[in-house]
């Protein structure tokens, strides 16, 4: 699978990201329910098929599984995005140190503030943002950003220079999205145009669009402004199907050239 530059982060990722958070919250998900070896083996299989972008989160409880998978893979060959639900500088600083231990790594590739919903999040969570910026300056984190769960939050992310990476809900029907695609797409375009990295979630509408996954993926790739998409996977068969779809579609829809 081809890789692309993830915005201005300096990271190269596959267009397909392995999602570990289906029905994920409270320290568990459908993926972590596979067990340490079960999910780690599936992540390793994904890597063997070119999927080097793994989407984790503290809320999913998936750090130990990712760490187990990384034992057999050169660390610099995989990009791991994780997320914190903490909102104060002290809590975020503690999370960064804990995430480093749990993932057994010297650096966190991407850390997002998880489940940001309000338009004024840059004001509300200024302390958390400063803590992540310090971690970035210290070389503990490579890129920072937000996981957006509201149209106002997405618009604020587009306007905020601090954001390196944004995780945004996007699909062609609006299923499980913050707003209509026609409202979200222009904001994604603005983010992309300013050099921010954008990757999509809910591409399959929380399962509602799986019967025509090709059309769903084709739509997101066809926007030309979404670097990658995270899809939750629990079965080997589904992984291979998704890889095949992305490998067939991605070359037809390259990212737009930045002006």
Secondary structure, 3 states (H helix, E strand, C coil): CCEEECCCCCCEEECEEEECCCCCECCECCCHHHCHHHHHHHHHHHHHCCCCEEECCHHHCCHHHHHHHHCCCCHHHCEEEEEECCCCHHHHHHHHHHHHHHHCCCCEEEEEEEEECCCCHHHHCHHHHHHHHHHHHCCCEEEEEEEECCHHHHHHHHHCCCCCEEEEECCCCCCCCCCCHHHHHHHHHHHHHCCCEEEEECCCHHHCCHHHHHHHHHHHHHCCCCCEEEEECCCHHHHHHHHHHHHHHHHHCCCCCCC
